[in-house]
Amino acid sequence: MHKNILNSKLPASSSLCIVIIFIMTIISEWASYTPAAIVAVIALVFFTMIEWRRLDLTAKLLTSITASFTLILFLSSQITLQELSAICNSVAFFSFLLIALGVLKDAALTSNSIRLTGLALLEQKPTRRYAMLTVTAHILGILMSLGSVNLLGTMVQQGLSHNSKAMDPRIEQARKRRMMMAVMRGFCSIPLWAPTSVTIALLVTTIPKLQWTDILPYGLYMTVAMLLLGAWLDYINAPKHLRHLVPAVSGNLSDLKVSIPIGIVVITLATLSTILIVSTPLRPISSVLISAPIVSAAWIFMQFNHNHSKTISAQLTIKRFQKQIFQQLPVQRSEILFFSCSIAIGRLLLGVLDLDWIAIQLAYLNMPPSSILILASWTIILCSFIFINPMISVTVLAGVLSQLPVVGSMPTTIALVMMLTWAIVIGISPFTASVRFGAKVIGVSPEQLGLEWNGCFSVIVLVVLDIFLVVLI
């Protein structure tokens, strides 16, 4: 088992708050019971107070802004207690998302299959390795959401770390960058077509007369184009001057048979999620997140079962959850607060903004449709760099654009622009969950992963989008 990563003993009350958030959100999601979500948010508030000294500066700043904004709106009667209780559902759910994915990541950290698969991928030729990781990240992302970034990022890091002594540091860095870019680009293309993505669900419910089937063909074309562009950039940017330092690789596809246990985990997660979707009132994403800890527990049990009896393996699994997993989840304190506060601010803004007034003001500018869409796209990008989650900006702008006479008659075009921009944001902005998770897993800064490594790709896609809008509209 891996060593405890905590530098100091965390208060037991922090772990208790995490458990309360976890259980109450499940109740809220399963029974659509808002009081349970409110209890989860109260636990989140206590968790924040307990862990305040350990939060990073960004999380402290955003938490302070959220608390102040909420208080100002409430005292000025711009938001009611009923509206605040509704916002609790979103805040609790996002906290639960991070906790569930944290459990999945912990199971992956001690999986021998994860380590061996990482090593096997290192033995593949670079072009094939990139393609395999991209496709795998795309498929896993549809099923596991951000869990795929955790899972594959952990696999990449484990494989590189195990082989670091036999590898030149420059080769190790180049491989880390190329493999993680494959993971990120595969994951970030999901909002372009997947019906289970938050993006599609948000747009279909925000833009009148828009159906998923209207988006699907164009979304699939854009997905293929983005993945091919990423593969091409990976090929031309390969550090050819380091070829003489690259260790010989077998390139044998049969080496990847060590990944079969991971495939079993994914199939089990998909099966259990499907059962919950069909047999319960849970949303698809909620079903996946509730299934993740269950599958993680089974995964950990199987890891113990290699060397112990079933009874001892079950006891060790329970002990690991009690003594290790829930003890370590508070380490994600800054991420939990960062994204929970982002969602809270977004919901508060949607409650007080006058979308009709904004639409009227834009109509006075008398801009051509292409310019309006380009402006909206770049606004979403810029907003992502000032702590405004795309869930906030896309919701507001999609609602505004659908009411503008000049572009309101093009719901599919609006949706495609929003989808593609969202896909870019979650791969470049250092303040998005995907970039922060990916960076943390492989031990680099979010700025390095999003801006330095993926910046060129993102700018190219945005410029191509702008050219198409000018030419075709």
N, C-alpha and C positions, 0 to 999 in steps of 0.2 A: 504494500500500500504506500501511496505517496505520503510525504511528510506533511505535517500540519503547516499550512502556509501563513498562519497568523503570527504576527510579531509579538502580540501580547494577548492575554486572556480577555475575551470580550465579556461584557456583563450578560448574565443569563437572561435578564429582562429583554435584551435585544433579540435573542433567539425566540423568546416567548412571543414577542410582537410579530416576528416573521411567521410563526406558526398560526397565530390568530388571523393575520392577513390572509394567509394561505387557505385556512378552513372557511373563513367567512366569505371569501370571494367565490369559493366553490359553491357554497350555499346560495349566494346571490345569483350566480350564473345558472345554477340548476333550477332554482325555484322562482327566478325573477323577483327576488325578495330584497327590495332596496334597503331596509333596515340592516341587513347583514353587511351590505357594502358600506354603510355608514359606520358600523362597528369596525370594519377593516380600515377605514380612513382614520378613525380615532386611534387605532393601534399604530397606524403609520405616523401620526402626529407624535405619539409617545416615543416611537422608534427614532424619530428625527431629533427630539430633545435629548434622548439618551446618547445618540451617536453624533451630536452636533460638533464636538471637538475633533472628531475623526473625519468629518466631511471635507472634501476638497473645496477650494475657493469658489469654483463655478457652481457647485451644488448649493453652497451656502447663499450665494448671490441670488440664484433662481428661486430658492425656497423663500427668501426674504421678499422678493418681488411678488411671488404668488400670494403670500400671506397678506402683504400690504394691499395688493390689487383686490383681493377678495373682500377684505375689510372695508375698503373705500366704496366698492360697489354696493355692499350690504348696507352700510350706514347711510348711503345716499339713496337708498331704496331703488336702485337700478337692477337689483337681483333679489329674488325671494328665497326663503328657506326651502321651499319646494324645488326651486331650480338648483339650489346648492346640493340638495339630496340627490337629484338626478345626476349631477356632475360627479358625485361620489362613486357612482357605478363605473364610470370611465377610469377614474383615478385608481380605484381598487383593482380593476381588471389589469391595468398596465403594471402595477406592482406585482400582481400575481404572475403575470407573464414572465417577468425577470426572475422570480423565485423558481417557477417551474423549469425554466431553461437552465437555471443554476444547478438544479438537481440533475438534469440530464448531462450537463457538462462534467459534474463530479463523477458520474458513472463512467463517462468516456475517459476521464483522466487515468483511471486504473485498468482500462481495458487493454489486454495484450494484443488483441486484434487491431485496435486503433494504431498502436505502435508499429506492429508488423506491416500494416497496410501503408503507413507513412513511409516505411523503409522500402516496400515494394514499389511504390510510386517513384521513389528516388532512383530506382533501377530501370525506369522507363525512359525512352528518348524524350527530350524536352517538349517537342511538339505534341507527341502523344500524351504526355503527362498533363500538359495544359488542357487539352481537349477533354481528357477523362475527368479532371477536376471540375471543369466548367459545367459539363453535363451533369455530373454527380451533384454539384452544388445546386443546380437548377431543379433537379428532381427532388432532392432532399428538402430544399427550401419550400416547395409547394406543400410538402407534408409536415415539415417541422418548423417552418418560419425561421426565426433567428437562431433556432437550435441548430440548423445546418451550418451556420457560420461558426458557432461554438464547436460543433462536432468535427468539422473538417479542419478548422483552424487548429484545434488541439492535435489532430492527426498530423498535420504539417509540422507543427512545432515539436511533437514527440519524435517524429522521424528524423528531423534535422538534429535535434539535441542528441539522440542516440548515436548518430554518425558524425558528430562534430569533430571528434579527435582525429578522424581519418580524412578530414576535408579542409581545404584551404578556406580561411574565413571569408574571402571575397566570393568564392563559389557558394558558400553557405548563405551569404547575404543575397546573392543573385537568385538563388533557388527559392529562398523565403519570399522574396518579392514576387517572382513569377508565379509561384504556386498560390500565394494569397490573392494575387490579382485574378487568377483563374476562378478561385472560390467566390470572390466579391462580385465579379462580372456575371458569373452564373446565377448568383443569388439576386443581384439587382435587376435582372431582366424579367423576374417573375411578375412584377406589377403590369407588364405589358399585355398579359393575356389571362393569367390564372384566375378562375372565378372565386377561389378561396382567399384571394389577396384582399387586404383592407382597401387598397386603391380602387379595385373594381367595384366592391360593395359600396364604397363612399360615392363614387361617381354615378353609379346607376341610381342611387337614392337621392342624389343632389340635382342632377340634370334631367329635366322633364323629357319624357318620350324616349329616353335612351335605354336600349336593351344590350345585354352582354353579347348577344349574337351579332349585333351591329359592329361591335368592336373587335370581335374574335379574329376575323381574317387579317385585318390590318395589324393587329397586335402580334400575331404569329409572324408576319413578314418582318416587323420591326425587331422581334426577338431574334430571329435568325440573323438579320443584318448586324445587330449589336454584337452577337456572339462571334460572328465572322470577323468583324472589325477588331474585336479584342484579340482574337487569335493572330490576325495579321500584324497588329502592333507588337504583340509578344514576339513574333518571329523576327521582325525588322529591328527591334530593340534588344535582341539577345546579345549579351556581352561576348562578341566573337573573339575579342582580344584575350579572353580567359579560357579559350577552348583547350589550350595545352595543359591547363590545370585541372580539367574535369576528369574525375575518376572514370574508369571504364564501367559501362553499365551493361547488364545482360539483355535488357529489352524484351524479356520473356513474359508474355501475357499470363502464363500459368502461375507466375509469382503472385498474381493478384487473388489467388484462391484464398489467401489468408483473410480477405475482406468478407468472406461468406457470413461470419457471425454478425458483422455490421448490417449486412443485407437482411438477416433474420430480424434484427432489432427494428429496422425501418419497416419491414413488412408487418411485424407485430404491432408497431405503433399505428400504421395505416389501418390495419384490421380493427384494432380496438377503437380507434377514432371513428371509423365508419359505423361500428356497432352503436356507439354513443350517439352519433348523428341521427341514425335511423330510429333508435329506440327511446331517445330522450328529446326534450325541447332545447337542448344546447345548440349554440351556434357552432359552425364548423371549426373556427379557430379555438373556441372554448373546449370543444371535444378533444382537439389535439393537445392542448395545454394540460387538461386533466389527465389525459392518457400518458403524458410524458413522465410524471413521477412514478406511475404504476409500472411502466415499461422499464424505467431506470432501476426500480427496486428489483425487478426480475433479472435485469442485466447484472446488477451487483451480486445477486444470489448465485447466478451462473458462474461468475468469476470466483466466488468462494468455493463453489461446488466442485471445482477442478481438484481441490486438495483436501476437502472435508466432506463429511457426510451431510445429508440433506438437513438433518436437525441442527447440526452445528452451523451450517451455512445460513439457515434461517435466523438463528440467534445472532450470528455475526452481522448479518444484513440489518437487523433491527438495531443492533448496537451502533453500527456505523451511522445510521440515520440519527440516532439519539445523541451520540457523542461527537460526531464529525460533521455530517452534512449540514444540519440545522445550526451547528455552532459556527460554520464557515460562511453561511449565506449572508450574514450581516456585513461581510467584507464588501459586498456589492452596494453598500449604503449610498455612495455617491450616484451610482447609475440609477438605483431605485428612485431616489429623490429627484434626480435630473429629469427623467422621463415622466414621472408622475406629475411633476410641476408643469412640464411642457403641455401635457394633456389638459391639466386644469386651466392653464392660461388660455389655451385654444377654445375650450368650452365656454369660458367666461367671455371671451371676445365675441364668439358667435351669438351669445345671449344679449349683447349690448350694441353690436354694430347694426346700422340701418343699411341693409343691402340694396334696398330700392333707391336710397339717396346716392349711394356710390355708383349705381348703374346710370343714374341720370347725369351725374357729373362726367362720367366717361363718355356718355353720348354727346355732350357739348363739345368735346375735343374734335369730333368729326374725323377720327382716324380710320384708315382702311382696315379691313378685317385682319390682314396679315400682321400689320403693326400692333394691333391690339393683342393678338395671340402671342406675338414675340415678346411684347412688354410683360404680359402675364407670366410667361415662361421664365424670363429673367428675374422677375419680382420674386417668384418662388425660390429661385436659386439664391438670391441675395438675402431673402428672409431666413433661409436655412443657416446663414452665417451669423445671425443675430438672435439665435436661440428660438426661432419660430419654426416649430415642427411642420413638415409638409402636410400633415393631417390638418393643421390649422389653415395654412395659406391656400392649399388646394381646395378645401371646403369653401372658404370665403370666395376665392376667385372663380371657381366653377359655378357657384351660385350667382355671382355677379354677371359673368359672361353669358350664362343661359338666359338672362333677362335683357341683355342688350339687343336691340333690333338688328344691328348690323352683323352680329355673329350668332345670335340666338337660334337662327334657323339651321345651324350646322352643329348639332349636338355631338355627332361622332367625331368631327374634327376637334372640337373643344376637348372631348374626352381623350383623344389620342395625344394631344399636346400636353395635357395634364399628366397622363400616364408616363410619357417619355421623360418629362421633366422630373417627375417623382423618382423614376428609375435612376436618373443621374444624381439627384440630390442624395439618395441613400448610399451612393458610392463615393461621394466626394466631400460632403460636409462633415467636419470633425465633431459635429454636435448631434449626429443621427445615431440611432441604436446600432445599426449594422457596422458602421465604421468604428465606433467606440468598442463594441464587442470584439470585432476582428483584431483591432490594434492591441487590446488587452491580452487576448489569447496568445498572440505571437510575440508580445513584448516590445512593441514599438508605439510611438505616439499617434493619436488619431490624425494629427496634422500630416505626419509622414505618410500614413497609409492612404488617407483620402486625397490630399492635395499634391504631395510630391509624387507618389506612385501612380495615382489614378487620375490626376489632373488633366494630362494631355488627352487621354481617351475621352473624358467628360466634355472638354471644350470642343473637340472634333464633333462629337455627337450633337451638341447644342448648335454649333455653326451649321451643320448639315440640316438640322431641323429648321433653322431660320431660313436657309436657302430654299428648302422645299415649300415653306409657307409663302415666301415672296413669289416664287415661280408658279405655284399651283393655285393660289387663291386670288 
